[in-house]
Amino acid sequence: MTTSWPWPLGAATGIGSLPGTDIVEAVRTILGELPDLPYLPELPDRGPGADLVGRGAGLLVELPVEVYANRWRIASRPGHDLRVARDLMERDLDAVTEQAAGYTGTFKVQAAGPFTLAAAIELATGGPLLRDPGAVRDLVASLAEGLRGHLADLAARLPGARLLLQLDEPSLPAALAGRVPTESGFGTLRRVEESVARSALSEIIEAAGVPVVVHCCARDVPVDLVRRAGAAGVALDLGLVEDLDALGETLDAGLGLIAGAVDTRPQANGRTPSSAQVASRVRELWGRLGFPASRLPEQVVVAPACGLAGASPEYARAVIAACRDAGRRLAEE
């Protein structure tokens, strides 16, 4: 079994998105609040190109995209929408270069995974790209090449850092189960075979050349598939975990866990869960799985359940602080 994971003891992090449009301020916040495992924040409030799919589409190599009827689709040539997406990413990287100069710890960067992109991007002729197996293969190869270059660029900007890639795959369970809707919405696409999904994720992970965590905020996260694809960890919402046996088996086999332990929606009472409450939630799950308490702060990272773009800046900062302090609590026990 793996005895070390690509993050420090008692670490906490965020999933990706934050509210607002000021990337410099967002990077400062993350570096200040999450010093053990900071990440490149995403600010979808800036519009198309700053969203999950737009950022991922901007990484594709020789597979241009555009926005049409409020959806991303394959384009015949690079145009305005693709330039916007890539310009926003360049600004984000510039902000990290400036604000994180000299950083020597683990730094996380997120990108949409191949099946989430294939379910969200439409073919030029209409319908999700996912419906065309050949187009999916092309997208996987394109994304692998784009991520290789993206990570090399970030490594050159942060030469002392150890990079960690998070692949966001919210649509992966739906693709595997045949639940991705057709263009009309009246039907669903044929299910993706597990072997195809595993091969595609493995290609991305191998191309990345850094440890990879697969994030999915669905109920039926295919944790064993993620492990067999070669990922170093899985990130999921603890509130949606149903199959404890499957999770326990993969963690016992060495998969790391980014535990989404805080709801990203403000509570009815307006209060943010305390760090003690967050730590207790993670500790309770770990206890139910039957693992030694001493292993928890090594193998598990504390995080919000999902992105925080829909929260207020005050709530987002409070959630991040609660996760940070919960991670430290767990490390001190």
N, C-alpha and C positions, 0 to 999 in steps of 0.2 A: 504494500500500500504506500501511496505517496506520503512523505513525512514533512514536506514543506510546500508552501503555496505562495503564489506571486504577489504577496502583500505582507505588511508587517503585522505583528501581534496586536490584537485589539483594534484593528482598523475599522473605519467607517467611511462610507462614500455616498455619492448620490447616483441616481440612475441616468440622468442626462439633462432634461429640460428644466429651465427656470423661467419665472416671469420677467418681463421687461425687455428692453431693446439695447441696453448699454453693455456691450460685450466686455469692455475693460473693467467695469464695475463688477460684472458677474465673475470674471476670472479672479479678481481680487478677493471677492467674497469666498469663493471656493478654496482658494489657497489659504485664506485666513481661518476658515471654519473647519476645513477637512485636511489638515496638514499631513496626515499619514497616508491618505489615498485620494488626492485631488484628481479632478478630471476636467476635460474640456467641456464647458457648459454649452447647452444648445438653447437658443432664444427664438422659438417659433413665432413669437409676437411680431417679429420683423417681416413676416409675410412669406409668400412662396419662395422656396429656395432655402429658407431657414427651418422648414419643417423636416420631420424625420425622413420622409420619402424624397423631398427635394435635395436634402444634403447627401443622401445615399446616391441619388441619380447623378449628382454632380461629380461623384467619384468614378463613374463608369468611363471606361476607355473605349473610344471609337464606337460608342453607342449613344448618340445624342438624344436628348429629350426636350420636350417643351410642355408648356401648360396649355391645355385646351379644355374649355368648359369646366374649369376649376379642377381638372385632373391632369396628372402627368402622363404623357404618352411618348412613344418613340417618334423621333423627328427625322426628316431626311438629311438635315445638316444642323450643326451647332447654331444657336440663335440667342436672342436676348435673354430668355429664361434661364438657359444653361449658364450664360455669363454671370447673371445675378447670383445664382447658387454658388458658383466657384469664387466670385468676388467676396461673398459673405464668408465663405470658409477661409479665404486668404486673410481677411480681417481678423477672424477668430484666431488663426495661427499666429498672426502678428502680435495680437494681444497676449497670447501665451508666451511668445518669445520674449516680450518685454517684461511681463509681470513675473514670470517663473525663471528668469535668468539665474543660473547657478543651482537650480533645484536638482537634488540627487536621489530622491526617493522614487517610488513607483507612481507613475502618472497614467491615468486611464483616458482612453478616447473611445467614443461610441460611433457606430455606423449601422445603418439598416442592413439586415441580413438578406440573402438572395431570395428567399421565399416571400418575405414581406414586400420586397421590391417587386417581385414577379406578380404578386396579387394586387398591387396598387398601381403599377404602371401599365398603361394600355398599349396594345399594338397599334400601329398606324392605321390598320384596317378596322380597329375597334375590338373591344373585349380585353380582359386581363391577359397580360403576357404569359401568365401561368398556364393558359390553355394550350400553348404551343411548346412541346418538349424541346424542340430544337432551339427556340428562342430562349428558353430557360437555360440551356447549356451555354449559349452565347453570353447571356447575362452573368452567369456564374464566372466564366472566364474573364469577362470584362471587369467585374467587381473585384476579383482576385488581383488582377493587375493594378487596378486603381488603388486598392488598399495597400498593396506593396509599396507603391510610390508615395502614398499619403503618410504611411508610417515612417518611411525613410526620410521624408521631409521633416516630420516632427522630431525624429531622432537627431537630425542635424541641428535643429533649433534648440533641443534640450539634450546636449551630449552626455550629461551626467545622469539622466533619468533612465529608469527601467520602464518600458512601455507595456501597457496592458490594454488589449482591445476588447471591447464589449460589442458583440453582434446583437442588435435588437431584432427579435423574431416574433413579434406578437401574432403574426399570421401563420406561423409554422403548424400549430395544432390543427387549424382549420384546413390547411393544405393537405395534411396527412389524412384527415377524416373526410375529405371531399365536401367541405362546407363553404368553400369560397364561391360566392355568387357569380353567375354569368353576367354579361353586360345588361341583359334585360331585367335581371333580378328575379326572374321566375324559375330559374334552375340553378344548379351548382356544377362546378367543374369536376372532372374526374379526379379522384384522390391521387396524391403523389405517393409512390411506393417508398417505404422506409429506406430501402437500399439506395434509392435515388437521392433522397434527402441527406442521408449520411454521407454519401460520396460527395455531394455538392458542398456540404459544410466542411468536410475534410479538406477539399481543395482550397477553400477560403482560409482555413486555419493554417494549412501548410504554407500558403503564399504569404500570410501575415508575418511569419517568422518571429512572433512574440506570443506569450500566453494569451489565450482567448477565453472569454466568458460569454456564454450565450444567455441573453436576457429574454424572458417571455412572461407576460403578465396575463396568462390564461389559466384555466383550471387544470387542463390536461397537458401540462408541459412534458414533453418526451425526454425525461432526464437520462434514461439509459442510452437513447440515441445520441444525445449531446455528449455523453461520456465516450461512447464508442467512436464518435467522429473525431475525437482527439482534443476536446476542449479541456481547459484547466479548471473550469467552474461553471456553475449555472446560477443565474440570478432570477428569483421568483418572488411572488407575493405570498407571504406566509398565510394570509387569510384565504387563499384559494387552494392551498395544498390539500388534496384529498387522499392520495395514495402514499401513505407514509412508508409502506414496505418498499416501494420502488425508489423513493427518495433515500431511504436508509441504506439500501443496497448500493446505490451509486456513490453515496458519501463514504460508505465503508470501503469502497473500491478506490477511493482517493480523490473524488471530485470535490472541488471547493464550492462554497456556497456564499453568495451574496444574498442575505436574508432581508427581504422587504418587510420590515416590521412596523412601519408607521403609515397609516392611511394618508394619502396625499390630499384628501378632501377635508377641509376644516370640520371639526366636531360641532355638534349641535350646541354644546355649551360654550363654544368659542375657545376652548382651552386646547393647548398642545400637550400630547402625552409627555410625561416626565421621562427623563433618562432611566429612572428606576423601572418605570412601567415598560419601556422599550426593552431594556435588558431582561426583564422578567419574561416577556413574550418569547424572546429568542431562547432563553434558558429552558422554558417550558417545552418548546419543540424539541430541543436537544435531549432533554430528559426522556421524552416520549420515544425518541429514537433509540435510547439506551446506550449512548456513547459516553465515554469518560468526560467529565466536566473539564479536565485539563486540556483536552483537545479543542474545545469550542473556540477560544479566542485565536487559535492558530488557523483553523480551517474555515471559520465563518467571519464574514464582513457584515456589519450592520448598515442598513440603508433604508430609505423610504420605499414604499411598495412599488412606486412607479415615478414618472417624471412629475415635476412640480410647476409646470407652466400655467396650470389653471388655478394655482393658489395665489394669495396676496404675497408681496415681498416679505412682509413681516412673518406670515405663517411659514413660508418656505425657509426662511432663515432659522426660525425656531425648530422646525423639523430637523434640519441639518444638524443643529447644535445638539438636539436630543439624541440623534444617532451617534454623533461623535462621543458624547459623554457616556452613552450606553456601552459603546465599544471599549472604552477605558475601564468602565466598571467591571465588565466581563474579564478583562485582562488582569485585573487586580485581585480577582477572587481565588 
